[in-house]
């Protein structure tokens, strides 16, 4: 999609962005590298959260102004989509796009790294079953989310 064809919100974000370098990792982190974006994607992908109210009650206690800002940015980057369901025109719901669902391997790598290296600093972390086949778990998580999103949209 060319810049002229992009919705205004996306054009605005891309015009405002300044990348720190030409490094692919740094560039990706410039877009989604803050902790709130990754936690929002986690909540959507793993916990099937869809509404602002559901995100606010996450254990990490994101401030509402930060949550609103991050959701807008993720929407403008086409990582999430915002819509209203036919049965409830008042409340917005947020769903991951394919771009957002494609972050599942990154989330999984963070889980594994955290289990290996962070557990000694935080013994209260969730348990992780190392016996699962990582690739199958990632694909299953992605497919389960796609089915969830489809059912959500169908009402």
N, C-alpha and C positions, 0 to 999 in steps of 0.2 A: 504494500500500500504506500503510495507516495505521500509526501508531506502535505500536499494540497488536499488530498482526499481524506485526511485524518479528521476525526471530530475535534472541535475546538479545544476541549479539555486536554486531549492528548498532545495537540500541537503546542499548547501553552506549557505543559510539563517539559517537552523536549526542547523548547526554545529557552527555558529557564535553566536547564541542567548544565552543569559544568563537570566534566569528567576529570579526575585527578591525573589520569595517564592513559596510555593506549593499552595497558594491561587488561586482558579479558576478566581476570578475577577482580581487580580494582573497579572496573567498569560495572560489573554485576553488583558488587557491593555498594557502589554509588547509587544504584537503583533500589535494591531490596535488602541491603546489608544491615539495616538497623534491627535491633532485637524485636521491636513490635511487629514489623512486617512478617518476619519468620514465625513469630508466635501466632499471629492471625492466620497465616496459612496452615500452621499446625492445627489450630482449633477447628478450622474448616475441614481439613483433610482427615484428621483422626477423630475429632469429636463431633463432626457434622453440625457445627454452629453456623447459623445463617443470619441472625439478627444482631443489631447493635446491643440490645439488652443481654443477649447470650454472651457476647464478647466481653462486656463490662464485668461480668461475674467470674471471669477466669481467675485462677489463683494468683496470677501476677499483678492484678489490680491496675490495669492500664488506666490512666486518666482519660476522661471522656473527650477532652479536646485533642489529645494525642491520637486516640482511637479514630475519631472522626477524620483527622488529617491523614492518617495512614490509610484508612479505607479509601479516601478520595484519591490518594496517590496510587494505590494498588489498582483502583478502577481505571485511572487514566493510563496506567501502564498495561492495561488489559490482562492483569493477573487475576482480577475478580470482576464480576459483573454485578450490577445493582439493578434490581427490578422489584416490581410489586406483583403479588399473586392475585389472581382473579377474585379470590374470595376475601381478600383483605387489601383494600386500596390505600390504607393509611400507613402500614408498616413496610419498610424496605427490607428486602432480603438480599443477601450477598451470597454468590456462588462462585467457586473457582472456575476459571476458564481452562482450556487445555494448557495454556501457558502456566497457570497456577498449579494444575495437576502434575505438570512435568517437574515441579519442584520436589516431588516425593522422594527421589533418590538423594537429594541434598539433605532433606529432613532425616532420612534413614542414616546417612553418613554421620550427621550430627549426633544422632542417638548412639550409634556405635562408638564414636569418639568419646562422647560424654561417659558412657558406661565404662570405657577402658581407662580414662584419665581423670574424670571429674568426681567419680564416686568417692574417692578417698577424701575429698573436701566436703562432700554432701552425702552423707550416708542415708539420708531420707529419700533419695531419688527413687523413682519408679524402678521396678525390676524389668529386665530385658532378657528375653529368651534367645540366647545365642545359637540355639539349635536350629532355628528357622532358616530356611534358604532365603537369603537376602533378596535376590532378584524376584523370586516368587512372591515374597511378602510385599515388595514394592508394587509389582503388577497387580496383586490382589487388592491392595489398598487403593490404587488408582481406579481399578474397575469397580470396586465397591462404591467409591465416591461418585463415579459417573452414573451408576445406577441410582444412587441416592439423589443426585441432582436432577436426573430425569423424572423420578417419582415426585420430587418437590415441585417441579414445574408443571406436572400434570395435575397436581392438586390432590 
